[in-house]
Amino acid sequence: GSYTYSQVISINKKCSSTFSVDLSPNPADEHLFIKINQPLKDKTFITILNTIGAVLYKEEQSLHAGENIIKLEKLEKFAAGTYFVRITNTNGTITRKFIKK
């Protein structure tokens, strides 16, 4: 068989149509920035868990469509080790690992 492809007119790289999460700095010391990209305005739950799944911190944020940056402070109350940040909204759930120095 044969295939026919349409011409690509343009790609808008600034359009955030996907749900993604990035953490920095990692490893973290006193604070952690959570960058959340989401396609629509939505209520979002931010949860920090330890390696056995115990919830150590949870908050709800109302985030806008596009890029959102949240600063989690006072990480010094956490012992050095491995933790997970779980982000949940109507787009789904994303879990990212971070190290606390």
Buried (B, 14 or more C-beta within 10 A) or exposed (E): EEEEEEEEEEEEEEEBEEBBBBBEEBEBEEEBBBEBBBEBEBEBEBBBBBEEEEEEBEEEBEBEBBBBEBEBEEBEEBEEEEBBBBBBBEBEEBEBEBBBE
